[in-house]
Amino acid sequence: MIHRMRSGKMLRSIMWQYIEEEPTYLLNILNNPENKEVIQKVKDFDTIYICAHGSSYNAAISVASFISDMAHVRVYVYTPSNFKHNAKSINYENKDKTLVIGISETGTSRGVLEVLEQMKDKGFTLLTLTNVKDSPMDTLGDYTLYYHCDEEDSNAKTKGYSCTLLLLMLIGIYSGYFKGFVSNEEVKKYFEELKNEIKNLESLMDSFVSWLKDASYGKDMKDIYVIGDGMQFGSCLEGQLKLMETMCMPTMFNDILEFSHGMHRSLNTFSNVLLLDDGTEKELMYKTYQYLKSKQIPVLLITNQSYAYEDYIYPVDLYHVDHSIFSIIYLIQIISVFVPELHGLDPNRDANNDYTDFVNTRV
Ligand SMILES: O=P(O)(O)OC[C@H]1O[C@](O)(CO)[C@@H](O)[C@@H]1O
């Protein structure tokens, strides 16, 4: 990847292109009949264990409860190491009713592949989600859902993340439909809402980028706390990971109720707080926003709720089906490339890159 010209001037990061492509690939997923056919084959499971690293894990955390609600199933989400050592409950599950889902955009993350191999040996059925056909992840799965979102040659994933979210949501919606918990009308309504939200992402990008420029958002950023609840708890994990990967700085995440149990003590006027408010804990979110402002602690409240205009409250439209998750995560992805570039940094610069070879992160 080329990020600097000979003059030393920064080039626009490839991440912008990936973020711009996102709506196209998300709409493709919604329109691809293949997904429904695959999900029909795994609809009868009543328990799901999901295993993934990094962003893929964060997406699963966001959507696990959604799948439970739609398909009336138990859903557990683990990172690979935690799965290996702490997911003891899977030993007591009925193998015929338990589906193991492995997610890896690249299809090459060693940890998740190892767990899936172990689960296959134990006789569990595997559904894999990947962007890379014929990757190790693809060949391991009994069934596979593909992102079909082309190459994402960037350390921090953006379009692939949102495709993961959407495929997981489809598992919930279609399984619920095949089991009779979600009606045909409801499926249509959810799809309509999702399509409207996705089609709106492009204009959301335009307006948010000009807001970021006007505010020089993140110009003094040395760390960031990303706080949210409900479906946005996974978005917090993703927000802190994105900024950590692209700014290469310390980042934190929490839910808003936990935030006052110690984390708040580390804040000062150099801290940055990003509040992700989808209405789940609206009052507490707004109170926290007001408190931080009164202490001159830089805070940005991203919200799908209605508030009177304020400089550091950024509104997104309210979409009931997914609590506006695609809009909220889009803004986070934009921040994660905008802020490093504002600092003159390439979001994909080398930062201990050799460590992943040293510990064989990928096969
Ligand atoms: O989904 P994959 O390809 O297994 O990758 C998992 C994670 O690994 C990273 O590339 C960093 O190692 C993250 O950006 C990504 O979310």
The ligand as an ORCA input file, in Angstrom:
! r2SCAN-3c Opt
* xyz 0 1
  O     -11.751    -11.314     10.778
  P     -10.349    -11.751     10.763
  O      -9.771    -11.769      9.399
  O     -10.182    -13.054     11.456
  O      -9.510    -10.677     11.556
  C      -9.790    -10.363     12.878
  C      -9.147     -9.072     13.291
  O      -7.774     -9.059     13.050
  C      -7.343     -7.729     12.680
  O      -7.024     -7.681     11.330
  C      -6.145     -7.340     13.449
  O      -5.339     -8.444     13.677
  C      -8.544     -6.881     12.929
  O      -8.610     -5.704     12.243
  C      -9.609     -7.852     12.566
  O     -10.799     -7.429     13.023
*
